[in-house]
């Protein structure tokens, strides 16, 4: 498992890369922030990063400002777990350090709100069942070449070996 010190640079890389994206986009958009689809990023070496970001399906978020609680729920990508509808649910409260510490049956997450009102959650999973055969079938369905399939397989194996990542949403 990745330590908290290892995950911190990954969170800042995600925040900075998204910040650059939104800074560039804001020159063309209205002053009102556009909704960003929630994404999941697997921490992988740079050559695999283009294939390690996934749109999150069935994402739900509820925040209670009064009691400083947060609930997030989503389906993990089939390209990582194989089976559809592997639902992840986390719930918790904001600490004095403004970090939401969330827990659920499949792990835990630490979430922060950025100055641009994006939430970035460092997630560590446990008790996941990964269907390798279904993962490989899904990889073959979406890949346009054998090379792409091999790279996608490396991303899924990295996730299986160390089930951690970053959830980003607005």
C-alpha positions as CSV (number, residue, x, y, z in Angstrom):
1,X,0.0,0.0,0.0
2,X,1.1,3.5,-0.6
3,X,1.9,5.6,2.4
4,X,0.4,9.0,3.1
5,X,3.7,10.6,2.1
6,X,3.7,8.8,-1.2
7,X,0.1,9.8,-2.0
8,X,0.6,13.5,-1.3
9,X,2.7,14.2,-4.4
10,X,0.2,12.3,-6.5
11,X,-2.7,14.5,-5.2
12,X,-0.8,17.7,-5.9
13,X,0.1,16.4,-9.4
14,X,-3.6,15.8,-10.0
15,X,-4.6,19.2,-8.6
16,X,-2.0,21.0,-10.7
17,X,-2.8,19.2,-13.9
18,X,-6.5,19.8,-13.5
19,X,-5.8,23.5,-12.5
20,X,-3.8,24.0,-15.7
21,X,-6.7,22.4,-17.7
22,X,-9.3,24.7,-16.1
23,X,-7.1,27.8,-16.3
24,X,-6.8,27.2,-20.1
25,X,-10.5,26.4,-20.4
26,X,-11.5,29.5,-18.4
27,X,-10.2,31.8,-21.1
28,X,-13.0,30.5,-23.4
29,X,-15.8,29.8,-20.9
30,X,-18.2,32.0,-19.0
31,X,-17.1,33.1,-15.5
32,X,-19.4,30.4,-14.1
33,X,-17.5,27.1,-13.6
34,X,-18.6,24.4,-15.9
35,X,-19.4,21.1,-14.3
36,X,-16.6,18.6,-14.6
37,X,-17.5,14.9,-15.0
38,X,-16.1,13.0,-12.0
39,X,-12.9,11.1,-12.8
40,X,-10.8,8.3,-11.3
41,X,-7.0,8.3,-11.8
42,X,-4.8,5.3,-11.2
43,X,-1.3,6.4,-10.1
44,X,1.0,4.9,-12.8
45,X,4.2,5.8,-14.6
46,X,4.0,8.7,-17.0
47,X,3.8,6.6,-20.2
48,X,0.6,4.9,-18.9
49,X,-1.1,8.1,-17.6
50,X,-3.2,8.7,-20.8
51,X,-4.9,5.3,-20.2
52,X,-5.2,5.6,-16.4
53,X,-7.9,8.2,-16.1
54,X,-11.5,7.0,-16.1
55,X,-14.9,8.7,-16.1
56,X,-16.9,7.6,-13.0
57,X,-20.3,6.1,-13.6
58,X,-23.2,6.6,-11.3
59,X,-21.4,9.2,-9.2
60,X,-23.3,10.7,-6.3
61,X,-22.1,13.3,-3.7
62,X,-23.9,14.8,-0.8
63,X,-22.3,17.3,1.5
64,X,-23.9,18.6,4.7
65,X,-22.3,22.0,5.6
66,X,-24.0,22.2,9.0
67,X,-22.5,19.0,10.4
68,X,-19.5,19.0,8.0
69,X,-20.1,15.6,6.6
70,X,-19.6,14.2,3.1
71,X,-20.9,11.1,1.3
72,X,-19.6,10.0,-2.1
73,X,-20.7,6.9,-4.1
74,X,-19.7,5.6,-7.6
75,X,-19.1,2.5,-9.7
76,X,-15.5,1.5,-10.2
77,X,-14.5,1.3,-13.9
78,X,-15.0,-2.1,-15.5
79,X,-11.5,-1.7,-17.0
80,X,-10.1,-2.0,-13.5
81,X,-12.5,-4.5,-11.7
82,X,-14.1,-6.4,-14.6
83,X,-17.6,-6.6,-13.3
84,X,-20.1,-3.8,-13.9
85,X,-21.6,-1.9,-11.0
86,X,-18.9,-2.4,-8.4
87,X,-20.4,0.2,-6.1
88,X,-18.1,2.2,-3.8
89,X,-19.5,4.2,-0.9
90,X,-17.7,6.4,1.5
91,X,-19.0,8.6,4.4
92,X,-17.2,10.8,6.9
93,X,-16.6,14.2,8.4
94,X,-14.4,17.2,7.9
95,X,-11.5,17.5,10.4
96,X,-10.0,20.7,11.8
97,X,-7.4,20.5,9.0
98,X,-10.3,20.8,6.4
99,X,-9.7,17.2,5.2
100,X,-12.8,15.0,4.9
101,X,-11.9,11.6,6.3
102,X,-14.2,9.1,4.7
103,X,-14.7,5.3,5.3
104,X,-16.7,2.5,3.7
105,X,-16.9,-1.2,3.3
106,X,-14.3,-1.1,0.6
107,X,-11.7,1.2,2.1
108,X,-11.2,4.9,2.9
109,X,-10.7,8.3,1.3
110,X,-9.2,11.6,2.3
111,X,-10.8,14.5,0.4
112,X,-9.9,18.2,0.1
113,X,-11.6,21.0,-1.7
114,X,-9.3,23.0,-3.9
115,X,-9.5,26.8,-4.4
116,X,-11.2,26.2,-7.7
117,X,-14.0,24.2,-5.9
118,X,-12.9,20.8,-7.1
119,X,-12.8,18.0,-4.7
120,X,-9.7,15.7,-4.8
121,X,-9.9,12.4,-2.9
122,X,-7.0,10.1,-2.2
123,X,-8.6,6.7,-2.1
124,X,-7.3,3.4,-0.8
125,X,-9.4,0.2,-1.4
126,X,-9.7,-3.0,0.5
127,X,-11.9,-6.1,0.1
128,X,-12.2,-5.6,-3.7
129,X,-13.0,-8.6,-5.9
130,X,-11.3,-8.2,-9.3
131,X,-12.5,-10.4,-12.1
132,X,-9.3,-10.6,-14.3
133,X,-11.0,-12.5,-17.1
134,X,-13.7,-9.8,-17.4
135,X,-11.1,-7.0,-17.1
136,X,-9.2,-8.6,-20.0
137,X,-12.4,-9.0,-22.1
138,X,-13.3,-5.3,-21.5
139,X,-9.7,-4.2,-22.4
140,X,-9.9,-6.1,-25.7
141,X,-13.3,-4.6,-26.5
142,X,-12.1,-1.0,-26.1
143,X,-8.5,-1.2,-27.3
144,X,-7.7,-0.2,-30.9
145,X,-4.5,-2.1,-31.1
146,X,-2.5,-4.9,-29.3
147,X,-0.1,-2.2,-28.0
148,X,-3.0,-0.3,-26.4
149,X,-4.4,-3.5,-24.9
150,X,-1.0,-4.2,-23.4
151,X,-0.8,-0.7,-21.9
152,X,-4.3,-0.9,-20.5
153,X,-3.5,-4.3,-19.0
154,X,-0.5,-2.7,-17.2
155,X,-2.8,-0.1,-15.8
156,X,-5.3,-2.7,-14.5
157,X,-2.5,-4.8,-13.1
158,X,-1.0,-1.8,-11.3
159,X,-4.5,-1.2,-9.8
160,X,-4.9,-4.8,-8.8
161,X,-1.5,-4.9,-7.1
162,X,-2.0,-1.7,-5.2
163,X,-5.7,-0.6,-5.3
164,X,-5.3,3.1,-4.7
165,X,-6.2,6.2,-6.7
166,X,-7.5,9.7,-6.9
167,X,-11.1,10.7,-7.4
168,X,-11.6,14.3,-8.7
169,X,-15.0,16.0,-9.1
170,X,-16.6,19.4,-9.0
